[in-house]
Amino acid sequence: MTLTASYERCRRLHAGYGRSYYLATLLLPAWKRRHVHALYGFARYADEIVDSFTATGDRAQALRVLADDTARALDGRPVDDPVLPAFAHTVRSFGIDHADISAFLTAMTADLTVTRYATYDDLLGYMEGSAAVIGTMMLPVLEAEPGAEIAARAPARQLGLAFQLTNFVRDVAEDLERGRIYLPQEDLAAFGVGEEDLRRPRSGDAVRELVAFEISRAREHYAAALAGIDLLVPSSRPCIRAAYELYGDILAVIEQSGHEVLAARARVPRRRRLAIFTRHLAASTTAGRAERRVTVEVP
């Protein structure tokens, strides 16, 4: 597997599984895109080991192999894997914290045995590894403004949490097929929702009220992330603004349906997604040109 072929494999994973974020990455300068694809591809690769409906075999062993191969790739040793060459190259190129990678793989392993979360704090503990660290892993590629590297970390983590909670709200029925309920048990109890209510073909009133509550919680994470966009370099802002709107629109679609999440998976219409992309295209082009015009003085 050549490095170029590995980056292409990651790009295909991103395009196939992350339509909203993939569309947003088209607003990035071309040189940044492949690195975002590599980080997304690695995350999706691990996630598919855990979540695929068609995968067979020992999932725990497959994750252990991935963790071992990842460590070897990060050490610069060859691995027989389609995704890891690109991922390791990106990690080395941007000095991405290996602790974030370890936290992510630990969260993926937890998915094999943990199927319920008693409180939101418990869920946040899981999302620390499954979502918050994805934000901090992406940050070096997206680039904070000089001097804003530390300040940009917390909003990046919040955006990861916002995106993941959006997925949890949207995918209640699909996650239940895998035997998992990510919405906290204390929230289900507070709204009088039993697990049998989540197995029905349509959402009852109690489920709709629960979903409305979780959406309000997700919006708090979006609000906490918003200021971080302006801490990024100009060429990365259009991409993240678009991703912010695209994922936020998933919640809007759910709200417009009356908070129905069981009858069908909420999808942002293609026309709306393209409208968001187009709205940020001019800013992306202008910022990219400005970066290319920077001159470097040679002593």
PENOR-V739645 format. One record per pair of residues at least 6 apart in sequence whose ideal C-beta (glycine too) atoms are under 7 Angstrom apart, sorted by the first residue. I is the first residue (numbers start at 1). GAP is how many residues later the second one is. D is the distance in Angstrom with one decimal. If there is no record, write none. Layout:
BEGIN
i: (I	I)
gap: (GAP	GAP)
d: (D	D)
END
This chain:
BEGIN
i: (1	1	3	3	3	6	6	6	6	7	7	7	7	9	9	9	10	10	10	10	10	10	11	11	13	13	13	13	14	14	14	14	15	17	18	20	20	20	20	20	21	21	23	23	23	24	24	24	24	25	25	25	27	27	27	27	27	27	28	28	28	29	29	29	32	35	35	36	36	38	38	38	39	39	39	41	41	41	42	42	43	43	45	46	46	46	46	47	49	49	49	49	49	50	50	50	50	51	59	60	63	63	63	67	69	69	69	70	70	72	73	73	73	73	74	74	74	94	94	95	96	96	97	100	100	100	103	103	103	104	104	104	104	106	107	107	107	110	115	115	115	116	116	117	117	117	117	117	118	118	118	119	119	120	122	123	123	127	127	130	131	131	131	131	132	132	132	134	135	135	135	135	136	136	136	138	139	139	139	142	142	142	143	143	143	144	144	144	145	145	145	148	151	152	152	152	155	155	155	155	155	156	158	158	158	159	159	161	162	162	162	162	163	165	165	165	165	166	166	166	166	168	168	169	169	169	169	169	169	170	170	170	170	170	172	172	172	172	173	173	174	175	175	176	176	181	181	183	183	187	187	187	188	191	191	191	191	192	193	193	193	197	197	197	198	198	200	201	201	202	202	202	203	203	203	203	207	208	208	211	211	211	212	215	215	215	218	222	222	229	229	229	229	230	232	234	234	235	235	235	238	238	238	238	241	242	242	242	245	246	246	246	249	249	250	250	253	253	253	254	254	257)
gap: (81	84	82	83	86	76	77	79	80	27	30	31	79	32	73	74	27	28	30	31	73	76	23	26	27	28	31	32	8	23	26	27	7	27	22	223	226	227	248	253	19	222	223	250	254	215	218	219	222	8	11	214	211	212	215	253	254	257	8	208	211	206	259	262	109	55	106	102	105	48	49	52	51	98	99	42	45	46	41	45	61	91	38	17	20	59	62	61	6	10	13	14	17	9	58	61	62	127	53	52	42	45	46	38	10	12	15	14	31	7	6	11	12	15	14	17	24	46	47	45	41	44	39	33	36	37	25	26	30	25	26	29	30	23	19	22	23	16	64	65	66	65	69	6	9	65	67	68	66	67	68	65	67	64	62	59	61	34	37	34	29	30	32	33	25	28	29	26	21	22	24	25	17	20	21	18	13	14	17	90	94	98	89	90	93	8	87	88	86	87	88	83	80	76	79	80	69	70	72	73	76	72	63	66	67	66	69	60	56	59	60	63	84	49	52	53	56	52	81	84	85	14	15	42	45	46	49	85	92	80	84	91	95	96	11	26	89	90	88	89	91	6	7	22	23	14	17	27	31	23	26	27	22	15	18	19	22	14	13	14	17	7	9	10	9	64	62	61	62	58	60	61	56	57	58	59	55	50	51	43	48	50	47	36	39	40	33	22	26	8	11	12	15	7	8	53	56	52	53	56	42	45	46	49	39	34	35	38	31	22	27	30	19	23	16	18	13	14	15	7	12	9)
d: (5.4	5.8	5.3	6.5	6.0	6.1	6.3	3.9	3.9	4.7	6.5	6.2	4.3	6.7	4.6	5.9	4.4	4.7	6.9	2.8	5.8	5.0	6.8	4.3	7.0	4.2	4.9	6.6	4.9	4.7	4.5	5.9	5.0	5.1	5.8	6.8	4.0	6.1	6.9	6.7	6.8	5.4	6.9	6.0	5.5	4.9	4.1	3.9	6.2	5.3	5.1	5.9	4.4	4.3	5.8	5.6	6.7	4.1	6.6	6.5	4.7	5.2	5.2	6.7	5.9	4.5	4.6	6.7	5.9	4.1	5.0	4.2	6.3	5.6	6.0	5.2	6.9	6.9	5.7	4.1	6.8	6.2	4.8	6.9	6.1	6.6	4.8	6.7	6.7	5.8	4.8	5.7	6.6	6.2	5.4	4.7	6.4	6.2	5.8	5.5	6.9	6.0	5.5	5.1	4.6	5.3	5.8	6.2	6.7	5.3	4.8	4.2	6.7	3.8	5.3	6.1	6.5	3.8	5.6	6.3	5.3	5.9	7.0	3.9	5.6	5.1	6.6	3.9	4.9	5.4	6.7	5.4	7.0	5.4	5.8	3.1	4.0	6.2	5.4	4.7	6.9	5.6	5.8	4.2	6.6	6.5	5.3	6.7	6.7	5.1	6.3	5.5	5.2	4.9	6.9	6.4	5.5	5.6	5.4	6.3	4.0	5.3	6.7	3.6	4.0	4.9	5.8	4.8	3.7	4.7	5.4	3.5	5.8	5.6	6.0	6.8	6.0	6.6	4.7	5.4	4.2	6.8	6.4	4.5	6.0	3.9	5.4	6.0	5.8	6.9	5.9	4.3	5.8	5.4	4.2	6.8	6.7	4.7	5.8	2.3	6.9	5.8	5.1	4.1	3.9	3.8	6.8	4.6	5.7	3.7	4.5	5.7	5.2	6.9	6.7	4.2	6.3	5.5	5.2	5.3	5.9	4.2	6.4	6.1	5.0	6.1	6.5	6.6	6.6	5.7	6.7	6.5	6.4	5.1	6.8	6.0	5.0	6.7	6.8	5.1	6.9	6.7	5.9	5.5	6.6	6.8	6.8	6.8	6.0	6.2	6.6	7.0	6.6	5.2	5.2	4.2	6.9	4.9	4.9	5.6	5.1	5.8	6.3	5.4	6.8	7.0	6.2	6.5	6.4	6.8	5.7	4.8	6.7	5.0	6.0	4.7	6.9	6.4	3.9	6.6	4.3	5.5	5.2	5.1	6.6	6.6	6.2	6.9	6.0	5.5	5.2	5.8	6.9	6.9	6.3	4.0	6.7	4.3	5.5	5.2	4.0	4.6	4.0	6.8	5.7	5.5	6.0	4.7	5.0	6.4	6.2	5.7	4.6	6.3	5.6	6.0	4.5	6.9	5.8	6.2	4.8	6.8)
END
